[in-house]
Amino acid sequence: MQYISHYHSPLGDILLAADTIGLTGLWFEGQKYFALHLDKKHEERELPVFEQAKCWLQTYFSGKEPDFTVPLHFTGTDFQNQVWEILRSIPYGNTITYGQAAKQIAVKRGLPHMSAQAVGSAIGHNPMSVIVPCHRVVGTNGSLTGYAGGIDKKIKLLELENVDMKNFFIPRKGTAL
């Protein structure tokens, strides 16, 4: 059984989902893939994990790096879960490229190469936006693309973390504009 709760952030309303193991979802209302893997049968209930997640979000949106973690329960494929773990390793205020993430997955899997597009798809389906920081992944050429919550939110999240934005740009065409 999954449970839901709501949080009002400075960037818009957020839907939180969890089960008895941990947080299973965190989506901006209306984002791409919104509540994709939320059980049809779920219940609105306040749980300790929601209290922790809301405290984490409050700290984060105040412009500080949270110094604690929220229990997470990844429910994707093995490949997706590996990609999402890489996202969790990106330090606050830093970015990596899709290509760098793909190289990390290739090393983990003992492969000579991994498609950045395949990794990008897994990143795009990240069900725990912000806490699992997919907004910290950018194009090799500095393009700000691929954020299911929208490029405007990606920019605001990076700015909140004081990322130097001078080498980044919004592409004319992209996957999440």
C-alpha positions in Angstrom: 0.0 0.0 0.0 1.2 3.5 -0.9 0.4 6.6 1.0 0.5 10.2 -0.2 1.0 13.7 1.3 1.3 17.2 -0.1 4.0 19.9 0.3 3.8 23.5 -0.9 7.3 24.5 -2.2 8.4 27.9 -3.5 8.5 26.3 -7.0 5.0 24.8 -6.8 3.0 22.1 -5.1 4.6 18.7 -4.6 3.0 15.3 -4.2 4.9 12.9 -2.0 4.4 9.1 -2.0 5.7 6.4 0.3 5.2 2.9 1.5 6.3 1.3 4.8 9.9 1.1 3.6 10.5 4.7 2.5 9.7 7.5 0.1 8.7 6.2 -3.3 7.9 9.4 -5.1 8.2 13.2 -5.1 6.8 15.0 -8.1 6.0 18.6 -8.9 2.3 18.8 -9.7 1.8 18.5 -13.4 5.4 17.5 -14.3 6.2 14.9 -17.0 5.6 11.3 -15.6 3.6 12.8 -12.7 2.9 10.0 -10.2 3.8 7.4 -12.9 4.2 4.5 -10.5 1.8 5.6 -7.8 -0.5 2.7 -6.9 -4.1 3.3 -8.1 -5.2 2.4 -4.6 -3.4 4.7 -2.2 -4.3 6.6 0.9 -3.6 10.1 2.1 -1.9 9.8 5.5 0.8 11.5 7.4 3.7 9.2 8.0 7.1 9.8 9.7 8.8 9.6 6.3 6.7 12.5 5.1 7.6 14.6 8.1 11.3 13.8 7.4 10.9 14.6 3.7 9.1 17.9 4.4 11.8 18.9 6.9 14.4 18.0 4.2 12.6 20.1 1.6 12.2 23.0 4.0 15.9 23.0 4.7 16.7 22.7 1.0 14.4 25.5 -0.2 15.8 27.8 2.5 19.0 27.6 0.5 20.9 25.2 2.8 22.2 21.7 2.1 20.3 19.3 4.2 22.6 17.4 6.6 20.4 14.3 6.8 18.8 11.8 4.5 15.3 10.6 4.0 14.6 6.8 3.8 14.0 6.0 0.1 12.5 3.0 -1.6 13.5 2.8 -5.2 11.0 0.7 -7.2 12.4 0.9 -10.7 14.3 -1.6 -12.7 17.9 -2.6 -11.7 19.2 -0.3 -14.4 17.1 2.7 -13.2 18.0 2.1 -9.6 21.7 2.1 -10.5 21.2 5.4 -12.3 19.3 7.0 -9.5 22.0 6.0 -7.0 24.5 7.9 -9.2 22.2 10.9 -9.0 22.3 10.7 -5.2 26.1 10.8 -5.3 26.2 14.2 -7.1 27.3 16.7 -4.5 25.1 19.7 -3.6 26.0 22.7 -5.8 27.7 20.5 -8.5 26.7 19.1 -11.8 27.7 16.2 -14.0 26.8 15.5 -17.7 24.7 12.7 -19.0 27.8 11.3 -20.6 29.6 11.2 -17.2 26.7 9.4 -15.7 26.7 6.9 -18.6 30.4 6.3 -18.0 29.8 5.6 -14.3 27.1 3.1 -15.2 29.3 1.4 -17.8 32.0 1.0 -15.1 29.5 -0.4 -12.6 28.2 -2.9 -15.1 31.6 -3.8 -16.5 30.8 -2.5 -20.0 33.1 -0.7 -22.4 30.3 1.9 -23.2 26.8 2.9 -22.1 24.4 5.0 -24.0 24.0 8.5 -22.6 20.4 8.4 -24.0 19.5 5.3 -22.1 20.9 6.8 -18.9 19.1 10.1 -19.8 15.8 8.1 -20.0 16.3 6.6 -16.6 17.2 10.0 -15.2 14.0 11.5 -16.8 12.0 8.8 -15.0 13.4 9.6 -11.6 10.4 9.4 -9.3 12.0 11.4 -6.5 12.7 14.8 -7.9 14.9 17.2 -5.9 15.8 14.6 -3.1 17.3 12.4 -5.9 18.9 15.4 -7.7 18.3 14.8 -11.4 18.4 18.6 -11.9 22.2 18.4 -11.4 22.6 16.6 -14.7 23.3 18.7 -17.8 24.2 18.2 -21.4 27.9 17.8 -22.3 27.7 21.1 -24.2 26.2 23.0 -21.2 22.6 22.6 -22.4 20.0 22.6 -19.6 17.7 19.9 -20.9 15.9 16.8 -19.7 14.2 17.9 -16.5 10.7 16.5 -16.2 9.7 19.3 -13.9 10.6 21.8 -16.6 13.6 23.8 -17.5 12.5 26.8 -15.4 12.5 24.7 -12.2 15.8 23.1 -13.1 17.4 26.6 -13.4 15.8 27.7 -10.1 17.1 24.6 -8.3 20.6 25.0 -9.6 20.6 28.7 -8.7 19.3 27.8 -5.2 22.4 25.6 -4.9 24.6 28.5 -6.1 25.7 26.7 -9.2 27.7 29.0 -11.6 25.2 29.2 -14.5 27.4 31.2 -16.9 28.4 28.2 -19.0 24.8 26.8 -19.3 22.1 27.6 -21.8 18.6 26.6 -22.7 18.5 24.8 -26.0 16.0 25.9 -28.7 14.7 22.3 -29.0 14.8 19.7 -26.2 13.1 17.0 -24.3 11.8 19.0 -21.4 11.3 22.6 -22.4 
